[in-house]
Amino acid sequence: MEQATLDLQAIRAAANEACRLMKILSNPDRLLLLCQLTEGERCVSELEDLVGIAQPTLSQQLGVLRTEGLVTTRRVGKNIYYQIASPQTLAIMQVLYEQFCHDPEPHHDH
């Protein structure tokens, strides 16, 4: 019985962690930013051009992603570059791309 209780606690902890990540992803601006970052590191000005999110919203949403540990940053001169730091986030973004953004196979009517 002790093992079942430990397993349930582990499952609940994993579910809570998954819910936390999905809450972060459930914002269209953050999702668009992460979508661009799945292709590689980007600087802030590139992200602004690619997703069309203006300051200060862009900074706010990038800040959330950084605070939550989904992205890391590095500074080169005056530019700050962002990249995805969370393997779970990258995996989820790949599934979302396949399900929502990938061109479906053409259908052939018979």
Biopython code that builds the backbone (N, CA, C, O; Angstrom):
import numpy as np
from Bio.PDB.StructureBuilder import StructureBuilder

atoms = [
    (1, "MET", "N", (0.830, -1.211, 0.000)),
    (1, "MET", "CA", (0.000, 0.000, 0.000)),
    (1, "MET", "C", (0.867, 1.266, 0.000)),
    (1, "MET", "O", (0.511, 2.274, -0.610)),
    (2, "GLU", "N", (2.008, 1.196, 0.692)),
    (2, "GLU", "CA", (2.927, 2.338, 0.744)),
    (2, "GLU", "C", (3.417, 2.730, -0.641)),
    (2, "GLU", "O", (3.515, 3.917, -0.955)),
    (3, "GLN", "N", (3.727, 1.732, -1.478)),
    (3, "GLN", "CA", (4.215, 1.987, -2.841)),
    (3, "GLN", "C", (3.157, 2.715, -3.670)),
    (3, "GLN", "O", (3.475, 3.649, -4.407)),
    (4, "ALA", "N", (1.890, 2.282, -3.548)),
    (4, "ALA", "CA", (0.800, 2.914, -4.301)),
    (4, "ALA", "C", (0.659, 4.381, -3.919)),
    (4, "ALA", "O", (0.409, 5.228, -4.776)),
    (5, "THR", "N", (0.820, 4.683, -2.626)),
    (5, "THR", "CA", (0.721, 6.068, -2.169)),
    (5, "THR", "C", (1.856, 6.909, -2.758)),
    (5, "THR", "O", (1.633, 8.038, -3.196)),
    (6, "LEU", "N", (3.068, 6.359, -2.766)),
    (6, "LEU", "CA", (4.201, 7.082, -3.348)),
    (6, "LEU", "C", (3.994, 7.309, -4.838)),
    (6, "LEU", "O", (4.281, 8.392, -5.349)),
    (7, "ASP", "N", (3.494, 6.288, -5.541)),
    (7, "ASP", "CA", (3.237, 6.433, -6.967)),
    (7, "ASP", "C", (2.203, 7.514, -7.226)),
    (7, "ASP", "O", (2.362, 8.322, -8.141)),
    (8, "LEU", "N", (1.144, 7.533, -6.425)),
    (8, "LEU", "CA", (0.096, 8.538, -6.586)),
    (8, "LEU", "C", (0.654, 9.935, -6.343)),
    (8, "LEU", "O", (0.314, 10.875, -7.061)),
    (9, "GLN", "N", (1.505, 10.073, -5.337)),
    (9, "GLN", "CA", (2.123, 11.380, -5.068)),
    (9, "GLN", "C", (2.998, 11.815, -6.245)),
    (9, "GLN", "O", (3.001, 12.986, -6.625)),
    (10, "ALA", "N", (3.735, 10.868, -6.813)),
    (10, "ALA", "CA", (4.587, 11.191, -7.955)),
    (10, "ALA", "C", (3.755, 11.583, -9.167)),
    (10, "ALA", "O", (4.092, 12.524, -9.885)),
    (11, "ILE", "N", (2.664, 10.855, -9.389)),
    (11, "ILE", "CA", (1.781, 11.161, -10.521)),
    (11, "ILE", "C", (1.139, 12.529, -10.334)),
    (11, "ILE", "O", (1.032, 13.306, -11.283)),
    (12, "ARG", "N", (0.713, 12.822, -9.114)),
    (12, "ARG", "CA", (0.089, 14.128, -8.846)),
    (12, "ARG", "C", (1.101, 15.255, -9.033)),
    (12, "ARG", "O", (0.765, 16.305, -9.581)),
    (13, "ALA", "N", (2.328, 15.046, -8.586)),
    (13, "ALA", "CA", (3.369, 16.065, -8.761)),
    (13, "ALA", "C", (3.645, 16.289, -10.249)),
    (13, "ALA", "O", (3.806, 17.426, -10.693)),
    (14, "ALA", "N", (3.700, 15.203, -11.010)),
    (14, "ALA", "CA", (3.927, 15.325, -12.453)),
    (14, "ALA", "C", (2.761, 16.052, -13.118)),
    (14, "ALA", "O", (2.970, 16.882, -14.002)),
    (15, "ALA", "N", (1.532, 15.743, -12.698)),
    (15, "ALA", "CA", (0.349, 16.407, -13.260)),
    (15, "ALA", "C", (0.370, 17.899, -12.946)),
    (15, "ALA", "O", (0.037, 18.722, -13.798)),
    (16, "ASN", "N", (0.759, 18.241, -11.734)),
    (16, "ASN", "CA", (0.841, 19.663, -11.362)),
    (16, "ASN", "C", (1.886, 20.392, -12.207)),
    (16, "ASN", "O", (1.669, 21.523, -12.641)),
    (17, "GLU", "N", (3.015, 19.731, -12.433)),
    (17, "GLU", "CA", (4.074, 20.333, -13.254)),
    (17, "GLU", "C", (3.609, 20.514, -14.696)),
    (17, "GLU", "O", (3.876, 21.542, -15.318)),
    (18, "ALA", "N", (2.911, 19.507, -15.225)),
    (18, "ALA", "CA", (2.389, 19.600, -16.597)),
    (18, "ALA", "C", (1.361, 20.722, -16.702)),
    (18, "ALA", "O", (1.356, 21.468, -17.681)),
    (19, "CYS", "N", (0.496, 20.847, -15.708)),
    (19, "CYS", "CA", (-0.509, 21.919, -15.715)),
    (19, "CYS", "C", (0.147, 23.289, -15.669)),
    (19, "CYS", "O", (-0.292, 24.215, -16.350)),
    (20, "ARG", "N", (1.203, 23.422, -14.863)),
    (20, "ARG", "CA", (1.919, 24.692, -14.784)),
    (20, "ARG", "C", (2.484, 25.079, -16.144)),
    (20, "ARG", "O", (2.383, 26.233, -16.559)),
    (21, "LEU", "N", (3.082, 24.104, -16.840)),
    (21, "LEU", "CA", (3.642, 24.377, -18.160)),
    (21, "LEU", "C", (2.546, 24.743, -19.156)),
    (21, "LEU", "O", (2.712, 25.672, -19.946)),
    (22, "MET", "N", (1.425, 24.015, -19.124)),
    (22, "MET", "CA", (0.346, 24.314, -20.073)),
    (22, "MET", "C", (-0.270, 25.684, -19.822)),
    (22, "MET", "O", (-0.696, 26.347, -20.767)),
    (23, "LYS", "N", (-0.325, 26.119, -18.566)),
    (23, "LYS", "CA", (-0.827, 27.468, -18.275)),
    (23, "LYS", "C", (0.073, 28.529, -18.903)),
    (23, "LYS", "O", (-0.409, 29.529, -19.434)),
    (24, "ILE", "N", (1.374, 28.302, -18.839)),
    (24, "ILE", "CA", (2.318, 29.253, -19.438)),
    (24, "ILE", "C", (2.143, 29.270, -20.965)),
    (24, "ILE", "O", (2.200, 30.326, -21.594)),
    (25, "LEU", "N", (1.933, 28.092, -21.540)),
    (25, "LEU", "CA", (1.799, 27.992, -22.996)),
    (25, "LEU", "C", (0.457, 28.497, -23.505)),
    (25, "LEU", "O", (0.311, 28.763, -24.698)),
    (26, "SER", "N", (-0.533, 28.634, -22.611)),
    (26, "SER", "CA", (-1.883, 28.975, -23.063)),
    (26, "SER", "C", (-2.089, 30.470, -23.261)),
    (26, "SER", "O", (-3.154, 31.005, -22.952)),
    (27, "ASN", "N", (-1.075, 31.134, -23.772)),
    (27, "ASN", "CA", (-1.142, 32.554, -24.106)),
    (27, "ASN", "C", (-0.659, 32.682, -25.551)),
    (27, "ASN", "O", (0.453, 32.253, -25.862)),
    (28, "PRO", "N", (-1.464, 33.261, -26.437)),
    (28, "PRO", "CA", (-1.088, 33.310, -27.859)),
    (28, "PRO", "C", (0.253, 33.998, -28.125)),
    (28, "PRO", "O", (1.012, 33.545, -28.981)),
    (29, "ASP", "N", (0.553, 35.073, -27.414)),
    (29, "ASP", "CA", (1.830, 35.768, -27.631)),
    (29, "ASP", "C", (3.009, 34.877, -27.239)),
    (29, "ASP", "O", (3.983, 34.758, -27.982)),
    (30, "ARG", "N", (2.910, 34.253, -26.064)),
    (30, "ARG", "CA", (3.999, 33.374, -25.625)),
    (30, "ARG", "C", (4.147, 32.180, -26.564)),
    (30, "ARG", "O", (5.261, 31.749, -26.860)),
    (31, "LEU", "N", (3.018, 31.650, -27.028)),
    (31, "LEU", "CA", (3.058, 30.506, -27.942)),
    (31, "LEU", "C", (3.751, 30.887, -29.252)),
    (31, "LEU", "O", (4.564, 30.120, -29.769)),
    (32, "LEU", "N", (3.438, 32.054, -29.783)),
    (32, "LEU", "CA", (4.087, 32.526, -31.012)),
    (32, "LEU", "C", (5.587, 32.720, -30.814)),
    (32, "LEU", "O", (6.380, 32.370, -31.688)),
    (33, "LEU", "N", (5.974, 33.273, -29.678)),
    (33, "LEU", "CA", (7.394, 33.472, -29.397)),
    (33, "LEU", "C", (8.125, 32.130, -29.322)),
    (33, "LEU", "O", (9.198, 31.965, -29.904)),
    (34, "LEU", "N", (7.536, 31.178, -28.602)),
    (34, "LEU", "CA", (8.164, 29.863, -28.477)),
    (34, "LEU", "C", (8.218, 29.148, -29.822)),
    (34, "LEU", "O", (9.175, 28.431, -30.113)),
    (35, "CYS", "N", (7.190, 29.347, -30.636)),
    (35, "CYS", "CA", (7.171, 28.740, -31.965)),
    (35, "CYS", "C", (8.390, 29.202, -32.764)),
    (35, "CYS", "O", (9.048, 28.392, -33.417)),
    (36, "GLN", "N", (8.689, 30.484, -32.714)),
    (36, "GLN", "CA", (9.863, 31.004, -33.423)),
    (36, "GLN", "C", (11.163, 30.467, -32.822)),
    (36, "GLN", "O", (12.126, 30.206, -33.543)),
    (37, "LEU", "N", (11.184, 30.307, -31.509)),
    (37, "LEU", "CA", (12.401, 29.843, -30.843)),
    (37, "LEU", "C", (12.662, 28.351, -31.052)),
    (37, "LEU", "O", (13.777, 27.881, -30.827)),
    (38, "THR", "N", (11.644, 27.606, -31.480)),
    (38, "THR", "CA", (11.884, 26.183, -31.762)),
    (38, "THR", "C", (12.839, 26.038, -32.945)),
    (38, "THR", "O", (13.500, 25.010, -33.095)),
    (39, "GLU", "N", (12.908, 27.070, -33.780)),
    (39, "GLU", "CA", (13.790, 27.018, -34.948)),
    (39, "GLU", "C", (15.207, 27.451, -34.613)),
    (39, "GLU", "O", (16.104, 27.348, -35.451)),
    (40, "GLY", "N", (15.416, 27.937, -33.387)),
    (40, "GLY", "CA", (16.757, 28.345, -32.980)),
    (40, "GLY", "C", (16.741, 29.664, -32.231)),
    (40, "GLY", "O", (15.702, 30.301, -32.059)),
    (41, "GLU", "N", (17.916, 30.043, -31.799)),
    (41, "GLU", "CA", (18.095, 31.256, -31.014)),
    (41, "GLU", "C", (17.708, 32.492, -31.834)),
    (41, "GLU", "O", (17.993, 32.574, -33.028)),
    (42, "ARG", "N", (17.062, 33.441, -31.175)),
    (42, "ARG", "CA", (16.653, 34.692, -31.835)),
    (42, "ARG", "C", (16.908, 35.866, -30.900)),
    (42, "ARG", "O", (16.805, 35.743, -29.680)),
    (43, "CYS", "N", (17.243, 37.003, -31.496)),
    (43, "CYS", "CA", (17.367, 38.206, -30.676)),
    (43, "CYS", "C", (15.999, 38.895, -30.598)),
    (43, "CYS", "O", (15.089, 38.601, -31.374)),
    (44, "VAL", "N", (15.886, 39.806, -29.653)),
    (44, "VAL", "CA", (14.604, 40.451, -29.380)),
    (44, "VAL", "C", (14.044, 41.151, -30.620)),
    (44, "VAL", "O", (12.851, 41.042, -30.903)),
    (45, "SER", "N", (14.890, 41.864, -31.358)),
    (45, "SER", "CA", (14.398, 42.592, -32.536)),
    (45, "SER", "C", (13.896, 41.612, -33.608)),
    (45, "SER", "O", (12.916, 41.902, -34.295)),
    (46, "GLU", "N", (14.555, 40.463, -33.754)),
    (46, "GLU", "CA", (14.077, 39.451, -34.704)),
    (46, "GLU", "C", (12.705, 38.944, -34.288)),
    (46, "GLU", "O", (11.805, 38.816, -35.118)),
    (47, "LEU", "N", (12.545, 38.653, -32.989)),
    (47, "LEU", "CA", (11.258, 38.159, -32.490)),
    (47, "LEU", "C", (10.155, 39.190, -32.712)),
    (47, "LEU", "O", (9.033, 38.845, -33.084)),
    (48, "GLU", "N", (10.485, 40.445, -32.482)),
    (48, "GLU", "CA", (9.506, 41.521, -32.675)),
    (48, "GLU", "C", (9.028, 41.546, -34.129)),
    (48, "GLU", "O", (7.831, 41.665, -34.392)),
    (49, "ASP", "N", (9.963, 41.433, -35.066)),
    (49, "ASP", "CA", (9.608, 41.438, -36.490)),
    (49, "ASP", "C", (8.836, 40.184, -36.891)),
    (49, "ASP", "O", (7.879, 40.262, -37.661)),
    (50, "LEU", "N", (9.250, 39.028, -36.369)),
    (50, "LEU", "CA", (8.653, 37.751, -36.783)),
    (50, "LEU", "C", (7.230, 37.557, -36.272)),
    (50, "LEU", "O", (6.385, 37.013, -36.983)),
    (51, "VAL", "N", (6.959, 37.996, -35.048)),
    (51, "VAL", "CA", (5.639, 37.728, -34.465)),
    (51, "VAL", "C", (4.740, 38.952, -34.394)),
    (51, "VAL", "O", (3.546, 38.835, -34.119)),
    (52, "GLY", "N", (5.309, 40.126, -34.642)),
    (52, "GLY", "CA", (4.485, 41.335, -34.664)),
    (52, "GLY", "C", (3.962, 41.747, -33.303)),
    (52, "GLY", "O", (2.926, 42.406, -33.215)),
    (53, "ILE", "N", (4.659, 41.371, -32.235)),
    (53, "ILE", "CA", (4.271, 41.780, -30.894)),
    (53, "ILE", "C", (5.122, 42.987, -30.526)),
    (53, "ILE", "O", (6.351, 42.916, -30.524)),
    (54, "ALA", "N", (4.457, 44.096, -30.215)),
    (54, "ALA", "CA", (5.176, 45.341, -29.933)),
    (54, "ALA", "C", (5.594, 45.408, -28.464)),
    (54, "ALA", "O", (5.030, 44.730, -27.605)),
    (55, "GLN", "N", (6.591, 46.240, -28.207)),
    (55, "GLN", "CA", (6.946, 46.548, -26.821)),
    (55, "GLN", "C", (5.773, 47.324, -26.221)),
    (55, "GLN", "O", (5.106, 48.026, -26.981)),
    (56, "PRO", "N", (5.466, 47.260, -24.931)),
    (56, "PRO", "CA", (6.166, 46.502, -23.894)),
    (56, "PRO", "C", (5.646, 45.060, -23.740)),
    (56, "PRO", "O", (6.175, 44.292, -22.936)),
    (57, "THR", "N", (4.610, 44.699, -24.513)),
    (57, "THR", "CA", (4.054, 43.352, -24.406)),
    (57, "THR", "C", (5.112, 42.294, -24.681)),
    (57, "THR", "O", (5.170, 41.270, -24.000)),
    (58, "LEU", "N", (5.951, 42.547, -25.686)),
    (58, "LEU", "CA", (7.009, 41.590, -26.030)),
    (58, "LEU", "C", (7.928, 41.352, -24.838)),
    (58, "LEU", "O", (8.208, 40.205, -24.489)),
    (59, "SER", "N", (8.396, 42.422, -24.215)),
    (59, "SER", "CA", (9.284, 42.290, -23.058)),
    (59, "SER", "C", (8.600, 41.577, -21.901)),
    (59, "SER", "O", (9.207, 40.757, -21.214)),
    (60, "GLN", "N", (7.329, 41.902, -21.697)),
    (60, "GLN", "CA", (6.580, 41.274, -20.600)),
    (60, "GLN", "C", (6.487, 39.764, -20.806)),
    (60, "GLN", "O", (6.744, 38.993, -19.882)),
    (61, "GLN", "N", (6.119, 39.339, -22.023)),
    (61, "GLN", "CA", (5.939, 37.912, -22.281)),
    (61, "GLN", "C", (7.274, 37.171, -22.296)),
    (61, "GLN", "O", (7.348, 36.038, -21.820)),
    (62, "LEU", "N", (8.316, 37.776, -22.826)),
    (62, "LEU", "CA", (9.644, 37.166, -22.764)),
    (62, "LEU", "C", (10.098, 37.040, -21.304)),
    (62, "LEU", "O", (10.757, 36.068, -20.934)),
    (63, "GLY", "N", (9.744, 38.020, -20.494)),
    (63, "GLY", "CA", (10.068, 37.974, -19.069)),
    (63, "GLY", "C", (9.395, 36.810, -18.363)),
    (63, "GLY", "O", (10.007, 36.145, -17.528)),
    (64, "VAL", "N", (8.134, 36.565, -18.700)),
    (64, "VAL", "CA", (7.418, 35.426, -18.117)),
    (64, "VAL", "C", (8.123, 34.122, -18.505)),
    (64, "VAL", "O", (8.361, 33.264, -17.655)),
    (65, "LEU", "N", (8.452, 33.980, -19.787)),
    (65, "LEU", "CA", (9.123, 32.757, -20.254)),
    (65, "LEU", "C", (10.469, 32.564, -19.555)),
    (65, "LEU", "O", (10.845, 31.438, -19.228)),
    (66, "ARG", "N", (11.181, 33.645, -19.330)),
    (66, "ARG", "CA", (12.488, 33.577, -18.660)),
    (66, "ARG", "C", (12.316, 33.238, -17.175)),
    (66, "ARG", "O", (13.019, 32.375, -16.650)),
    (67, "THR", "N", (11.390, 33.912, -16.506)),
    (67, "THR", "CA", (11.144, 33.675, -15.082)),
    (67, "THR", "C", (10.718, 32.239, -14.821)),
    (67, "THR", "O", (11.103, 31.639, -13.818)),
    (68, "GLU", "N", (9.919, 31.692, -15.731)),
    (68, "GLU", "CA", (9.415, 30.323, -15.563)),
    (68, "GLU", "C", (10.423, 29.266, -16.016)),
    (68, "GLU", "O", (10.157, 28.069, -15.909)),
    (69, "GLY", "N", (11.573, 29.702, -16.517)),
    (69, "GLY", "CA", (12.625, 28.763, -16.887)),
    (69, "GLY", "C", (12.445, 28.089, -18.232)),
    (69, "GLY", "O", (13.115, 27.097, -18.521)),
    (70, "LEU", "N", (11.544, 28.614, -19.065)),
    (70, "LEU", "CA", (11.328, 28.011, -20.381)),
    (70, "LEU", "C", (12.382, 28.460, -21.382)),
    (70, "LEU", "O", (12.682, 27.742, -22.337)),
    (71, "VAL", "N", (12.946, 29.650, -21.166)),
    (71, "VAL", "CA", (13.982, 30.164, -22.064)),
    (71, "VAL", "C", (15.163, 30.672, -21.247)),
    (71, "VAL", "O", (15.040, 30.998, -20.067)),
    (72, "THR", "N", (16.310, 30.726, -21.917)),
    (72, "THR", "CA", (17.491, 31.363, -21.341)),
    (72, "THR", "C", (17.915, 32.487, -22.282)),
    (72, "THR", "O", (17.502, 32.547, -23.440)),
    (73, "THR", "N", (18.748, 33.370, -21.751)),
    (73, "THR", "CA", (19.197, 34.508, -22.552)),
    (73, "THR", "C", (20.712, 34.603, -22.517)),
    (73, "THR", "O", (21.370, 34.110, -21.601)),
    (74, "ARG", "N", (21.244, 35.255, -23.546)),
    (74, "ARG", "CA", (22.649, 35.652, -23.535)),
    (74, "ARG", "C", (22.731, 37.007, -24.222)),
    (74, "ARG", "O", (21.986, 37.301, -25.157)),
    (75, "ARG", "N", (23.646, 37.810, -23.738)),
    (75, "ARG", "CA", (23.800, 39.167, -24.275)),
    (75, "ARG", "C", (25.026, 39.230, -25.172)),
    (75, "ARG", "O", (26.102, 38.746, -24.819)),
    (76, "VAL", "N", (24.840, 39.838, -26.344)),
    (76, "VAL", "CA", (25.955, 40.103, -27.252)),
    (76, "VAL", "C", (25.875, 41.587, -27.582)),
    (76, "VAL", "O", (25.015, 42.015, -28.352)),
    (77, "GLY", "N", (26.769, 42.363, -27.000)),
    (77, "GLY", "CA", (26.696, 43.808, -27.172)),
    (77, "GLY", "C", (25.397, 44.330, -26.585)),
    (77, "GLY", "O", (25.115, 44.130, -25.404)),
    (78, "LYS", "N", (24.602, 45.004, -27.423)),
    (78, "LYS", "CA", (23.316, 45.532, -26.955)),
    (78, "LYS", "C", (22.171, 44.562, -27.205)),
    (78, "LYS", "O", (21.045, 44.813, -26.774)),
    (79, "ASN", "N", (22.437, 43.466, -27.888)),
    (79, "ASN", "CA", (21.385, 42.505, -28.230)),
    (79, "ASN", "C", (21.267, 41.400, -27.186)),
    (79, "ASN", "O", (22.266, 40.900, -26.669)),
    (80, "ILE", "N", (20.032, 41.034, -26.890)),
    (80, "ILE", "CA", (19.764, 39.899, -26.014)),
    (80, "ILE", "C", (19.164, 38.791, -26.870)),
    (80, "ILE", "O", (18.174, 38.999, -27.571)),
    (81, "TYR", "N", (19.771, 37.621, -26.803)),
    (81, "TYR", "CA", (19.322, 36.460, -27.569)),
    (81, "TYR", "C", (18.608, 35.479, -26.654)),
    (81, "TYR", "O", (19.059, 35.201, -25.543)),
    (82, "TYR", "N", (17.488, 34.961, -27.138)),
    (82, "TYR", "CA", (16.686, 33.993, -26.389)),
    (82, "TYR", "C", (16.763, 32.628, -27.055)),
    (82, "TYR", "O", (16.839, 32.516, -28.278)),
    (83, "GLN", "N", (16.741, 31.590, -26.217)),
    (83, "GLN", "CA", (16.625, 30.234, -26.735)),
    (83, "GLN", "C", (15.820, 29.390, -25.751)),
    (83, "GLN", "O", (15.788, 29.679, -24.555)),
    (84, "ILE", "N", (15.178, 28.356, -26.258)),
    (84, "ILE", "CA", (14.385, 27.469, -25.412)),
    (84, "ILE", "C", (15.331, 26.657, -24.531)),
    (84, "ILE", "O", (16.303, 26.075, -25.012)),
    (85, "ALA", "N", (15.028, 26.629, -23.234)),
    (85, "ALA", "CA", (15.871, 25.921, -22.270)),
    (85, "ALA", "C", (15.214, 24.643, -21.757)),
    (85, "ALA", "O", (15.884, 23.789, -21.176)),
    (86, "SER", "N", (13.912, 24.512, -21.969)),
    (86, "SER", "CA", (13.149, 23.404, -21.404)),
    (86, "SER", "C", (12.896, 22.330, -22.462)),
    (86, "SER", "O", (12.216, 22.593, -23.454)),
    (87, "PRO", "N", (13.437, 21.113, -22.263)),
    (87, "PRO", "CA", (13.174, 20.044, -23.236)),
    (87, "PRO", "C", (11.692, 19.686, -23.331)),
    (87, "PRO", "O", (11.212, 19.307, -24.399)),
    (88, "GLN", "N", (10.968, 19.805, -22.217)),
    (88, "GLN", "CA", (9.530, 19.525, -22.248)),
    (88, "GLN", "C", (8.804, 20.537, -23.132)),
    (88, "GLN", "O", (7.911, 20.178, -23.900)),
    (89, "THR", "N", (9.197, 21.800, -23.014)),
    (89, "THR", "CA", (8.582, 22.848, -23.836)),
    (89, "THR", "C", (8.860, 22.599, -25.309)),
    (89, "THR", "O", (7.960, 22.718, -26.140)),
    (90, "LEU", "N", (10.090, 22.257, -25.636)),
    (90, "LEU", "CA", (10.451, 21.991, -27.027)),
    (90, "LEU", "C", (9.636, 20.823, -27.582)),
    (90, "LEU", "O", (9.148, 20.886, -28.710)),
    (91, "ALA", "N", (9.490, 19.767, -26.796)),
    (91, "ALA", "CA", (8.723, 18.598, -27.240)),
    (91, "ALA", "C", (7.255, 18.958, -27.475)),
    (91, "ALA", "O", (6.660, 18.532, -28.465)),
    (92, "ILE", "N", (6.673, 19.743, -26.564)),
    (92, "ILE", "CA", (5.269, 20.150, -26.721)),
    (92, "ILE", "C", (5.108, 21.049, -27.942)),
    (92, "ILE", "O", (4.136, 20.916, -28.685)),
    (93, "MET", "N", (6.042, 21.953, -28.153)),
    (93, "MET", "CA", (5.960, 22.840, -29.310)),
    (93, "MET", "C", (6.031, 22.048, -30.613)),
    (93, "MET", "O", (5.363, 22.400, -31.585)),
    (94, "GLN", "N", (6.824, 20.995, -30.645)),
    (94, "GLN", "CA", (6.919, 20.166, -31.847)),
    (94, "GLN", "C", (5.596, 19.459, -32.121)),
    (94, "GLN", "O", (5.170, 19.363, -33.272)),
    (95, "VAL", "N", (4.946, 18.964, -31.070)),
    (95, "VAL", "CA", (3.636, 18.320, -31.238)),
    (95, "VAL", "C", (2.603, 19.344, -31.703)),
    (95, "VAL", "O", (1.819, 19.060, -32.608)),
    (96, "LEU", "N", (2.594, 20.529, -31.097)),
    (96, "LEU", "CA", (1.647, 21.568, -31.512)),
    (96, "LEU", "C", (1.852, 21.948, -32.970)),
    (96, "LEU", "O", (0.885, 22.160, -33.703)),
    (97, "TYR", "N", (3.105, 22.033, -33.391)),
    (97, "TYR", "CA", (3.396, 22.349, -34.794)),
    (97, "TYR", "C", (2.828, 21.273, -35.710)),
    (97, "TYR", "O", (2.172, 21.577, -36.706)),
    (98, "GLU", "N", (3.085, 20.015, -35.369)),
    (98, "GLU", "CA", (2.590, 18.904, -36.200)),
    (98, "GLU", "C", (1.074, 18.889, -36.279)),
    (98, "GLU", "O", (0.505, 18.604, -37.333)),
    (99, "GLN", "N", (0.418, 19.196, -35.167)),
    (99, "GLN", "CA", (-1.038, 19.104, -35.113)),
    (99, "GLN", "C", (-1.747, 20.330, -35.704)),
    (99, "GLN", "O", (-2.827, 20.197, -36.279)),
    (100, "PHE", "N", (-1.153, 21.514, -35.567)),
    (100, "PHE", "CA", (-1.863, 22.735, -35.936)),
    (100, "PHE", "C", (-1.249, 23.520, -37.087)),
    (100, "PHE", "O", (-1.958, 24.269, -37.760)),
    (101, "CYS", "N", (0.043, 23.369, -37.330)),
    (101, "CYS", "CA", (0.715, 24.228, -38.304)),
    (101, "CYS", "C", (1.221, 23.491, -39.527)),
    (101, "CYS", "O", (1.525, 24.120, -40.541)),
    (102, "HIS", "N", (1.316, 22.191, -39.457)),
    (102, "HIS", "CA", (1.852, 21.397, -40.556)),
    (102, "HIS", "C", (0.805, 21.284, -41.654)),
    (102, "HIS", "O", (-0.372, 21.055, -41.374)),
    (103, "ASP", "N", (1.236, 21.446, -42.910)),
    (103, "ASP", "CA", (0.301, 21.291, -44.022)),
    (103, "ASP", "C", (-0.163, 19.843, -44.088)),
    (103, "ASP", "O", (0.663, 18.932, -44.150)),
    (104, "PRO", "N", (-1.474, 19.619, -44.075)),
    (104, "PRO", "CA", (-1.960, 18.254, -44.148)),
    (104, "PRO", "C", (-1.669, 17.664, -45.533)),
    (104, "PRO", "O", (-1.522, 18.389, -46.518)),
    (105, "GLU", "N", (-1.593, 16.359, -45.579)),
    (105, "GLU", "CA", (-1.415, 15.673, -46.863)),
    (105, "GLU", "C", (-2.618, 16.000, -47.743)),
    (105, "GLU", "O", (-3.743, 16.055, -47.248)),
    (106, "PRO", "N", (-2.402, 16.216, -49.030)),
    (106, "PRO", "CA", (-3.557, 16.478, -49.896)),
    (106, "PRO", "C", (-4.483, 15.260, -49.921)),
    (106, "PRO", "O", (-4.046, 14.111, -49.979)),
    (107, "HIS", "N", (-5.759, 15.562, -49.875)),
    (107, "HIS", "CA", (-6.753, 14.491, -49.924)),
    (107, "HIS", "C", (-7.130, 14.208, -51.368)),
    (107, "HIS", "O", (-7.310, 15.130, -52.164)),
    (108, "HIS", "N", (-7.244, 12.957, -51.696)),
    (108, "HIS", "CA", (-7.642, 12.558, -53.047)),
    (108, "HIS", "C", (-9.039, 11.969, -52.977)),
    (108, "HIS", "O", (-9.282, 10.999, -52.259)),
    (109, "ASP", "N", (-9.941, 12.556, -53.716)),
    (109, "ASP", "CA", (-11.294, 12.007, -53.769)),
    (109, "ASP", "C", (-11.339, 10.859, -54.758)),
    (109, "ASP", "O", (-10.799, 10.950, -55.860)),
    (110, "HIS", "N", (-11.985, 9.787, -54.355)),
    (110, "HIS", "CA", (-12.123, 8.633, -55.245)),
    (110, "HIS", "C", (-13.525, 8.559, -55.763)),
    (110, "HIS", "O", (-13.853, 7.656, -56.532)),
]
sb = StructureBuilder()
sb.init_structure("model")
sb.init_model(0)
sb.init_chain("A")
sb.init_seg("    ")
for serial, (resi, resn, name, xyz) in enumerate(atoms, 1):
    if name == "N":
        sb.init_residue(resn, " ", resi, " ")
    sb.init_atom(name, np.array(xyz, "f"), 0.0, 1.0, " ", f" {name:<3s}", serial, name[0])
structure = sb.get_structure()
